Amino acid sequence: MQREILKYLLDIQESINSIYDYLGDRRDFNDYKSNKLLRRGIEREIEIIGEATNRILKLDKHIDISDSRRIVDMRNWVIHGYDKVDDVIVWGGNFTGSAQTKRTS
């Protein structure tokens, strides 16, 4: 695997870990919705995850990343549709609790 791809994968893992750090053990939508700093932090991590995924796919079109298209689309929506970001969609985007984004220690 190319060194550059490994760097992007590390960036993705760090962003996933950051989301878990921001949310702590208590993952509550109402806490998320009422905390602008938390929402913006998670949105930024989604941007990083999506951009890194997109760059990986440009380097290796055959790499297997679950839901890669959805991840990149979410990134694009958060960045380009900033004025239309829906907290429910971001929360439900499986970035906050999916088994696919398990935190590694």
Secondary structure by P-SEA (a helix, b strand, c coil): ccaaaaaaaaaaaaaaaaaaaaacccccaaaaaacaaaaaaaaaaaaaaaaaaaaaaaacccccccaaaaaaaaaaaaacccccccaaaaaaccccccccccccc
